[in-house]
Amino acid sequence: MVYLFMSFIALSLVLFGCGTNTTQSNVKSQPTASSPSPTTFVPESAASPQTSVELAVDRGLNIYDTQCKVCHEINGSGGKGPRLIGKILSASFIQSNMPRNKPNSLSSDQVSDLVVYITSLK
Ligand code: HEC
């Protein structure tokens, strides 16, 4: 039974292998017609180089600078509050304890941006 199943997989791999080869040679003739859209799409994405992570880092930095830096120092190097670089962060801890002088004041979006920012610190 197992052998039968394995040989079925082997057979289907062979069939798929051949199938993609033949369709690839068919597809090759198509890009002439559809190439304008890929070439115009690429520069558009290059025009906005910031990824969603980079945007979250930027937002997190802004919140950090105004609400956390006073105790955890620039770049999380530590001051009144502990050093944050390389720490395993708990979003729920931050939400319910930080800023130390104003707990429960951050939205969950702000906390997740802060976690992304602090995690990026080296
Ligand atoms: C008023 C000072 C103060 C401010 C402002 C502050 N913290 Fe803290 N933070 C502390 C202290 C003190 C601790 C040590 C743990 C405790 O006392 O609860 C701490 C602990 C932490 C920890 C846990 C560190 C560890 O060792 O695991 C994290 C993460 C943290 N803070 C993040 C933040 C973030 C993010 C902000 C800004 C939203 C912030 N803190 C603002 C004082 C502060």
Residues whose N, C-alpha, C, O or C-beta is under 5 A from the ligand:
A	BS01	HEC	Q67 C68 C71 K80 G81 P82 R83 K87 I88 I94 M98 P99 R100 N101 L114
